[in-house]
Amino acid sequence: MVVITAFLLALLTGSLVYCVLTVLAARRYLAVQPPSLRTPIAISVLKPLSGVDEGLEENLRSFFRQDYSGFEILFAVHRADDPAVAVVEKVRRECPGGPATRLIVTGEPPGPNAKAFSLERMTQEARHHLLVTSDSDARVTPGLLKTIASEFQEEGVGVATCPYRAVPGRSVWSRLEAIGMNTEFLGGVLVARMLEGMKFALGPTMAIRREVLKRMGGFGGLQDYLSEDFVIGKLAAEMGYRVLLSSYMIEHRIGSQPFGTNLRHRLRWARGTRRSRPLGYWGQVFTNPLPLAVLLWALEPGWWPLVVLTALFRAAAAWAVAGWVLHDPLTRKRWWLVPVQDLLSFLVWIAGFFGNTILWRGRKCYLSRDGRLRQME
């Protein structure tokens, strides 16, 4: 019992230090301002689509409203009868003065990562050298492309990846997930940026120079990976390019999911992280101090003040990210869901150590040690 108590106390101490690092990392991120745009850079925006996500029409419309000239938008679907096509056509009709657009029907993907396949096909058709990839559930303000273009004026920048504020749907499970993204996930990104620099990228919206993408084999070479965004950032850093955490924040509209679907999504994410960044995954034990404090309290009932202290540290770290960086109204209004989400996140983290199969867009795949996928029959 003494050994277990000492072990948990050591983990909790590390977690409290991590909370302090999160606050410092948030302040350091906010201190960086993008440079003024001197010369506009022509941009190709790549939007892979599959079905109609909640809020898809307004998500797409936000890209047509960019305060920027000299860009195009490419859309990709696997089949011509995909319902997303009708949404694209509607937005096109209602934005006649918008950017040049093209819709590509790719056919069925040969590999397990359908998104990477669509991005490869759009890259082949794209006219410009700066590529901005953005998921269908991303919503932006008119300043996105101007900010991205200004950041790529800096010498050596090969990839820029946008932080995001998760916006939930109507279900309580999506609210919990959004609070986790906005108080825990981004905190980990900011701490990693501060301690070791950006050596990965985030998937919802990122930008990459065409020549950098070509050097790493293009999106076609990433069709066997679950986390192609992470691999892009990793390879770019290894090749000597700067990977930038952009000053522009997008909205990640995660939609509504029932409990079972949400849990499978979380487990897929956890197992993918474990395979892509095994040491980082072990380190996630420090991102959930409240469950550790509760376990200590269960072993040592007289240590209840430690739970109070931990709650204060966790609140400071959560607010540094959700409040200072993201200006998240969800966390401000439903702050009492943070400890609930922390407990759920801790349980999912433990479950993520077990199992190597995932269900992704209806395909059952085996996840290998290097993060590659192998489709199972």
C-alpha positions in Angstrom: 0.0 0.0 0.0 2.9 2.4 0.8 4.5 1.7 -2.5 1.3 2.4 -4.4 0.6 5.6 -2.5 4.2 6.8 -3.2 3.8 5.9 -6.8 0.5 7.8 -7.2 1.9 10.8 -5.3 4.9 10.9 -7.7 2.5 10.9 -10.7 0.3 13.5 -9.1 3.4 15.8 -8.5 4.3 15.4 -12.1 0.7 16.3 -13.1 0.8 19.5 -11.0 4.1 20.5 -12.6 2.4 19.8 -16.0 -0.5 22.2 -15.1 2.1 24.9 -14.4 3.8 24.2 -17.8 0.4 24.4 -19.5 -0.1 27.9 -18.2 3.4 29.0 -19.2 3.0 27.4 -22.7 -0.3 29.2 -23.2 1.3 32.5 -22.4 4.2 31.8 -24.7 1.9 30.9 -27.6 -0.2 34.1 -27.1 3.0 36.2 -27.2 3.6 35.4 -30.9 1.8 37.5 -33.5 1.8 36.8 -37.2 3.8 39.2 -39.4 2.0 41.6 -41.7 1.3 40.3 -45.2 3.7 41.9 -47.7 3.0 39.9 -50.8 0.0 37.7 -51.3 0.7 34.0 -52.1 -1.5 32.0 -54.4 -3.3 29.3 -52.4 -5.1 26.1 -53.3 -7.6 25.0 -50.6 -8.2 21.2 -50.6 -11.5 20.0 -49.1 -12.0 16.2 -48.9 -15.7 15.4 -48.4 -17.7 12.2 -47.6 -21.4 12.6 -46.8 -23.1 15.5 -45.1 -21.7 16.4 -41.7 -23.7 18.5 -39.3 -23.3 22.1 -40.4 -21.5 21.3 -43.6 -23.2 24.0 -45.7 -22.1 26.8 -43.3 -18.6 25.2 -43.0 -18.1 25.3 -46.7 -19.6 28.8 -47.0 -17.0 30.2 -44.6 -14.2 29.3 -47.0 -16.0 31.2 -49.8 -16.0 34.4 -47.6 -12.2 34.7 -47.3 -10.8 38.2 -47.3 -8.1 37.2 -49.7 -7.6 37.2 -53.5 -5.8 34.6 -55.6 -7.0 31.3 -54.2 -9.0 28.4 -55.4 -11.0 25.7 -53.7 -11.0 22.0 -54.7 -13.5 19.5 -53.4 -13.2 15.8 -53.7 -15.8 13.0 -53.3 -15.4 9.3 -53.9 -18.7 8.9 -55.8 -20.7 11.3 -57.9 -23.8 10.4 -55.9 -22.3 11.5 -52.6 -24.9 13.8 -50.9 -22.1 16.3 -50.2 -22.1 17.2 -54.0 -25.5 18.9 -53.7 -24.3 21.0 -50.8 -21.2 22.1 -52.8 -23.4 23.0 -55.7 -25.8 25.0 -53.5 -22.9 27.0 -52.0 -21.4 27.6 -55.4 -24.7 29.0 -56.7 -25.2 31.3 -53.7 -21.6 32.7 -53.9 -21.3 33.6 -57.6 -18.5 36.1 -56.9 -16.4 33.6 -54.9 -13.2 31.9 -55.7 -12.6 29.5 -58.6 -13.8 26.0 -57.6 -13.5 22.5 -58.9 -15.2 19.2 -57.9 -13.3 16.0 -58.4 -14.8 12.5 -58.2 -11.9 10.3 -57.2 -13.3 6.8 -57.2 -12.9 4.4 -54.3 -9.6 4.7 -52.4 -7.2 1.8 -52.8 -5.8 2.2 -49.3 -7.4 2.5 -45.8 -6.9 6.2 -45.5 -9.5 7.6 -47.8 -8.7 11.2 -46.9 -5.1 10.9 -48.0 -6.2 9.5 -51.3 -8.6 12.4 -51.9 -5.9 14.9 -51.0 -3.5 13.2 -53.4 -6.0 13.5 -56.3 -6.7 17.2 -55.5 -3.0 18.0 -55.3 -2.6 16.7 -58.8 -5.2 19.1 -60.0 -4.3 22.1 -57.8 -2.8 25.1 -59.6 -0.8 26.7 -56.7 2.2 25.9 -54.6 0.9 26.6 -51.2 -1.7 24.0 -50.3 -4.2 24.4 -47.4 -6.0 21.2 -46.4 -9.1 21.5 -44.4 -11.6 18.9 -43.2 -15.3 19.2 -43.9 -16.0 19.9 -40.2 -13.8 23.0 -40.1 -15.4 26.5 -39.9 -13.3 29.6 -40.3 -13.6 33.4 -40.3 -12.5 35.6 -43.3 -9.0 36.0 -42.0 -7.7 32.4 -42.3 -5.9 32.6 -45.7 -4.4 36.0 -45.0 -2.9 34.8 -41.7 -1.6 31.6 -43.3 0.0 33.5 -46.2 1.7 35.9 -43.8 3.2 33.1 -41.8 4.6 31.4 -44.8 6.7 34.6 -45.5 8.9 33.4 -42.7 12.0 31.7 -44.0 12.1 27.9 -43.6 8.4 27.4 -42.8 7.4 24.2 -44.5 4.2 23.3 -42.6 1.7 25.4 -40.6 -1.0 23.7 -38.5 -4.0 25.5 -37.0 -5.1 25.0 -33.4 -8.8 24.5 -33.1 -11.7 25.1 -30.7 -14.0 22.2 -30.7 -17.7 23.1 -31.0 -20.1 20.2 -30.0 -23.4 19.1 -31.3 -26.5 18.5 -29.2 -25.4 15.4 -27.4 -23.8 15.4 -23.9 -21.1 13.1 -25.3 -20.0 15.6 -27.9 -20.0 18.3 -25.2 -17.7 16.2 -23.0 -15.4 15.5 -26.0 -15.3 19.1 -26.9 -14.4 20.1 -23.4 -11.6 17.5 -23.4 -10.2 18.9 -26.7 -10.4 22.5 -25.4 -8.9 22.0 -22.0 -6.7 18.9 -22.3 -5.7 18.1 -25.9 -4.6 21.6 -26.9 -2.8 22.0 -23.6 -0.6 19.0 -24.6 0.1 20.5 -28.0 1.1 23.8 -26.4 3.4 22.1 -23.8 5.0 20.0 -26.6 5.6 23.2 -28.7 7.3 24.9 -25.7 9.5 22.0 -24.6 10.6 20.4 -27.9 9.1 22.5 -30.8 6.5 21.4 -33.3 7.4 18.0 -34.7 3.8 17.1 -35.7 0.8 18.6 -37.3 -2.9 18.7 -36.5 -5.4 17.4 -39.1 -8.4 19.6 -39.3 -6.6 22.5 -41.1 -3.0 22.8 -42.1 -0.9 24.3 -44.9 2.1 22.8 -46.7 4.4 23.9 -49.5 4.1 21.7 -52.5 7.8 21.1 -52.7 7.9 19.9 -49.1 5.0 17.5 -49.8 6.8 16.2 -52.9 10.0 15.5 -50.9 8.1 13.4 -48.5 6.4 11.4 -51.2 3.1 13.3 -51.5 -0.2 12.4 -49.9 -0.2 9.2 -51.9 2.6 7.8 -49.7 0.5 8.4 -46.6 -2.5 6.3 -47.5 -1.5 3.5 -45.1 -1.3 5.7 -42.1 -4.1 6.5 -39.7 -2.7 9.9 -38.5 -1.3 11.3 -41.8 -1.3 14.8 -40.3 1.1 13.7 -37.5 3.4 12.0 -40.1 3.4 15.1 -42.3 4.6 17.3 -39.4 7.1 14.7 -38.3 8.7 14.2 -41.7 8.8 18.0 -42.4 10.7 18.5 -39.1 13.1 15.7 -39.8 13.8 17.3 -43.2 14.8 20.5 -41.6 11.7 22.6 -42.2 10.0 24.6 -39.6 6.6 23.3 -38.5 4.6 26.3 -37.2 1.6 26.2 -34.8 -0.4 28.9 -36.6 -1.7 32.0 -34.9 -5.0 31.4 -36.6 -7.6 29.3 -34.7 -10.3 27.4 -36.5 -13.6 26.0 -35.2 -13.8 22.2 -35.3 -17.5 21.3 -35.5 -17.5 17.8 -34.1 -21.3 17.2 -34.4 -23.5 15.0 -32.3 -22.7 11.4 -31.6 -24.4 8.8 -29.4 -22.3 7.2 -26.7 -21.2 4.1 -28.6 -20.1 6.0 -31.7 -18.3 8.6 -29.5 -16.5 5.9 -27.5 -15.3 4.1 -30.6 -14.0 7.4 -32.0 -12.1 8.1 -28.8 -10.6 4.6 -28.7 -9.5 5.0 -32.3 -7.8 8.3 -31.5 -6.2 6.8 -28.4 -4.8 3.7 -30.2 -3.6 5.9 -33.0 -1.8 8.2 -30.7 -0.3 5.2 -28.8 1.1 3.9 -32.1 2.2 7.2 -33.5 3.8 8.7 -30.3 4.3 5.8 -27.8 6.3 7.9 -25.3 3.9 10.8 -25.6 1.0 8.4 -25.0 2.6 7.2 -21.8 3.1 10.8 -20.8 -0.6 11.5 -21.0 -0.9 10.2 -17.5 0.2 13.6 -16.4 -2.6 15.4 -18.2 -5.3 14.1 -15.9 -4.4 15.1 -12.3 -7.9 14.9 -10.8 -8.3 11.1 -11.2 -4.9 10.6 -9.6 -5.8 12.8 -6.7 -9.1 10.9 -6.2 -7.2 7.6 -6.2 -4.9 9.0 -3.5 -7.8 10.2 -1.5 -9.4 6.7 -1.6 -6.1 5.3 -0.2 -5.5 8.1 2.3 -8.8 9.7 3.3 -7.0 12.3 5.4 -5.4 13.7 2.2 -8.6 15.4 0.9 -6.9 18.8 0.9 -4.7 17.4 -1.9 -7.9 17.0 -4.1 -8.8 20.6 -3.5 -5.3 21.7 -4.4 -5.3 19.6 -7.5 -8.7 21.0 -8.6 -7.2 24.5 -8.4 -4.2 23.6 -10.5 -6.4 21.8 -13.0 -8.7 24.8 -13.2 -5.8 27.1 -13.9 -4.5 24.9 -16.7 -7.9 24.4 -18.2 -8.7 28.1 -18.2 -5.3 29.0 -19.6 -6.1 27.0 -22.7 -9.9 27.2 -23.0 -10.2 30.8 -21.7 -7.0 32.7 -22.8 -6.2 30.9 -26.0 -9.5 29.5 -27.3 -12.1 31.9 -25.8 -14.3 28.9 -25.4 -17.9 29.6 -24.3 -18.6 25.9 -23.7 -16.0 25.5 -20.9 -17.1 28.8 -19.4 -20.7 27.8 -19.2 -20.3 24.1 -18.4 -17.1 24.2 -16.3 -18.5 21.5 -14.0 -18.2 19.0 -16.8 -14.4 19.2 -16.8 -13.9 16.7 -13.9 -16.4 14.3 -15.6 -14.5 14.6 -18.8 -11.2 14.1 -17.0 -12.4 10.8 -15.5 -13.8 9.6 -18.9 -10.5 10.6 -20.6 -8.5 8.7 -18.0 -10.5 5.6 -18.5 -10.2 5.9 -22.3 -6.5 6.4 -21.9 -6.2 3.1 -20.0 -8.3 1.3 -22.5 -6.2 2.7 -25.3 -3.3 0.4 -24.2 -5.3 -2.6 -25.2 -6.2 -3.7 -28.7 -4.7 -2.9 -32.1 -7.8 -2.9 -34.3 -9.9 0.1 -35.2 -13.2 0.6 -37.1 -12.7 3.6 -39.5 -15.4 4.6 -41.9 -16.9 1.2 -41.9 -13.5 -0.6 -42.5 -11.9 -2.8 -39.8 -8.2 -2.2 -39.8 -5.2 -3.5 -37.9 -2.9 -0.7 -36.5 0.8 -1.6 -36.7 3.5 -0.3 -34.5 4.6 2.4 -36.9 1.1 3.8 -37.2 0.3 2.1 -40.5 -3.1 0.5 -41.2 -3.8 -2.9 -42.7 -7.3 -3.5 -43.8 -8.8 -6.7 -42.4 -11.3 -8.9 -44.1 
